[in-house]
Amino acid sequence: MKIAGHTLGTPDQSVPEAIRLFRRAGLDAAEVIYQDDYRSGLPVRDTAAAAEAARVADGEGVPIVGLTPYTTAINATDERIRTDAVDELRSAIDTAHTVGANRVRVYSGAWQPDPPDHARHWAQLVRSFQDLADPAAEAGVVLCAENHFGTMTQTAADTAALVRAVASPAVRVLYDQANLTFTHDEDVDAAFDAQGDLIGHVHVKDLVFKDPDAPFVASETARVHAEERAVVSKVVGDGSLPWSTILRRLRRVGYDDVLSLEYEYRWHPQDLEAPETGFRRGAQHIRDLLLQLELQDAEVRS
């Protein structure tokens, strides 16, 4: 499997600087935020910035494999708003093609628990993914709906239901067990039972609970504010996520692709070591676990 760095973890670096940091940290690839007004992101529809990032990635031997937009309105019932959001994601597909990325993270709309008109918003969400599926396929890009709070696919079950409703090989699940854990949704076994056959991308991060009994609260989609948090972010391997079990389950469903270290330094720098150190240690932990699994499997075969 390839281990990628995510520019969520490099808020103080430009995209070219982040790519060079990932190389120094021993990472194989990069996932890059696609958003205006973020130093470590590619601005929306900025073809010059995309071309420069691709040039640096090629020179450093750290390919850009994914883009992460923050577009949220693809489930809007106002057709003009929905169309504008879909158009922004079309631009993300175009930019992914420019930089050589083959996956785009997609938020499944903006959503808070129990508002009215769930069915109407869900229908718009499915429609938006269907509108984007053919352009994505033509560009060689997979759209990955994330297990993410504040969207219509917070749970693994809902994410799988969306992907099955869209019914396109260009739309798959972005599996994020940390998100499912701190929202008190599916554990590892339940997550794989619900969506294991649909995984197209994986985010890797770690945490410990400050209060495991506290209900999950988040007032926005992108992040959980400090006063709302019941967890502390950790370098991968220092937290409570069972990454050995997760990696084994990924191997069992045939996933042998990118593991993206979503180091949350942009949102929670007070919790984490400096990015280069955190990325290096997290990647080494994942590589050690993968090697252990290989050795265990070799023993079984012998």
N, C-alpha and C positions, 0 to 999 in steps of 0.2 A: 504494500500500500504506500502511496505517496503522502507525506506529511506537509501540509501547507501552513503558512502563516497568514493571519487575517489582519487587515489594517485597522480593525477595531482596537488592536493592541499597540498601535503606533501613532497616537494622536499628535505627537510633536514632530513627526517626520513627514516630508512630502512622500508621494507615492514612489518616486525613484529612490529616495533615501530608505523607505521601508523595505523595498525589494533588496537593497544592499544589506540592510540589517538582517533580513531573513537568510541571505546567503551566509553571512558571518555566523548566524545561529545554527547553521547546518540544515536548514529546511529545504524541501524539494520544490516548492511551488508557492504561489501567492493567491489569496482571495482578496479582492480590492473593493472597497466601498465605492458606490456610484451615487454621489450626492454633492450638491452645491455647498459651499461654505464649510467644508471640512478639509483640513490640511492634508490628511492622509486618504483622500478620496479623489476619484475622477469626477470633475464637474459634469453635469448633465449636458449632453450634446456637444461637448468640447472635443472635437476631433483631433486637434493639435495635442492636447494633453494625453489623449488615448494613444496616439502614435508615439509620443515620447516615452510613455510607460512601456509600450511594447518593445521599443528599441532597447531600453535599459534592461527589461526582463530577459530579452534575448542575449544581451551582452553578459549578464550576470549568470546565465544558466538557471534562472528561477522563473519558469513560465507562469503567466497569469492564467489560472485555471477557472476562476469564478469571479463574478461581480455580485455585489450586494446593494441593490437599490433600497430606498426607504419609502417607496410609493405605497400608499395605503387606501386609496379611494376606489379600487377596482370593484368593490361591492356596493358603491353608491347607487341609490335609486334615482337620483337626478342623472339623466342620461348624458348631459354635457360634462358633468364632473367625472362620471365613469369613463367617458371617451377620452378626456384629457389624461386620466391616469393610465389608460391602456396605451395611449400614444407615448407616454414617458417610458413605459416598459418596452415598447417597440424600439425606442432609442437605446435602451439598455441592451437589447438583443443585438442591435447593430454595433454597439460599442464592444460587446463581448466578441463578436466576429472579428472586429478590428484588432483586438489585443490577443486573439487566439484562445479565449476562454470558451469552455464548452458547457458551462452551467451558470444559471442566474438564480439567486435566491429571490423568492417572491413572498411578500406578506400577503396573507389571505384576507385582505381588506382590514379596515379598522373596526373593532368590535369590543363592546363591554357587555358583561353578563345581563341577560334578560331584558333587552330593549324590545319594543314591538317590531313586527314585520320581519322576523327572522327569515321566513320563507322567501320574501321578495329580495332581501339582501343576498341570500344564498344563491338564488337564481341568477342574480347579476354577477356574483363571483364566478360561478361556473361558466357563464357566458363569456366573461372577460378572459378566463383561461383558454376557452375554446377559440376565441378571437386571436389569441397569441400563439396557439400551439403550432399552426402551420408556418408562420414566419420563423418561429424558433427552430422547427425541424429543418427548414430550408437553410438556416444559418449554422446548422450543426450544434444547436444549443438545447439543453434540457432546462426547463423551468422547474424549480424545486420549491414546493410549498412547505414552509417550515412549521414544525411543532412550536408555536410561539404564542405567548400570552397577548392579549389585546387584539387578537385576530379571530377569524372564524374557525381556525384550525389550532386551537390551543392544545387539544388532546390528540393522541395518536389515532384514536377512532375517527375523529372528525377529519383529520388530514387524509386518512385512507379513503374515507367516504368521498371527499372532494376529488381526489385523483381518480377514483373509479367512476365518478360522475362525468368528469371531463373526457375520460376514455381516449387518451392519446399517449403514445410512447414518449412524446416530448414533454410530458408533465409527470413529475415524480415527487416523492417525499424527501424533504430535508429532515433527517432524524437528528434531534437534539435532546438527549436524555437528561441533561442538566435542566433544561427548561421544563420537561415533564416532571422532574423531581421536585423542583422548588414550587411548582404550582400544585403539588399534591395530586397529580394525575397518574398516568400509568407507570408502573415499575418496569424493569427491563423486560421481564417475560411477557407482561401484558402488552408492552409497546411492540415487541416483535410479533406477537400473535396478531395484533391489529394491522401492522403495516410493513412487516419484515420483507415481504415480496415486492414492495414498491419503492424501496430506498434508492435514491439517486445521488445523495450527497449526505455528508455527516459533519456536524459541528462538535468539537471536542473542547470541553472546559470542565472545571471542577469547583467544588464548594463544600462548605460545612454549614449546618444549621446553627443559628444562634438560639432559635426556639422552634423545634420541629412541630410543635402543636399550633403555632400561630397561623391563622388563615392567610392565604396569599392575597396581596393587595398590590395593584399597579394602576396608576392613574393615566398612564400613557402607554403607547405600544412599544416604542423603541427601548425603553429602559425602566427599571424600578428605582424610584428615588430613594435616597438614603434613609429618610424617615419611614419608608414603607418596607424596608428590607428585613427579612427574617433569616438571611443567609450572609455568609462572608465568602467572597470569591477567593479561590486558591489556584496556585500553579498546579497543572495537571499532575496527579500523583500525590499531592499533599492533602487532597480533600477526601470526600466520602463516596464518590462515584465508583462503582465496581468496574473499572475499565477493562480488566482482564476478561470478565464475563461478557461485557459488551462486545469486545473485539472477537471473542469466540462466536458469539451469536451472529455477528456480521459475516464472519467466514462461513458459517453454516448456511446463511442465505445466499452465499455467492458474491457478496460485496467485496471487491478487491480494488478499490479506487481511492479517492482522496479523503483524507482525514484532515479537516481544517481546524487548527488551533484558534478558537475564538477567544483570545485573551482579552478580558474586559477592561483593559487599562483606560480606555476612553471614558468609561462610566465610573469605574471604581479604583482609581489609582492608589487610594489609601490602603487597599487590601493586598496589593500585589508588588512583587519585585520588579525592578527595571525591565522593560520589554525584552531586551536582548537576552538577559539571564533567564527570564521566565519562559520565553520561547525555547531556548536551548534545553532547559531542564525538562519542560513538558514533552518536547519531541523525544528526548532520550528515554523518558519513562515509557512512552508509547512504543518506541523501538524495542526496548527491553522486554516488554510484554509480548510483542509480536514474535520475538525470537523464542521466548519461553513456549508460546503456543506451537511454533514450528517444531521445537524439540520434543514437546509432548506428543504431537501428532506423529513424528518420526518414530518414537518409541512404540506407539500403538501399532504402526504399520509393520515394525520389525517383530 
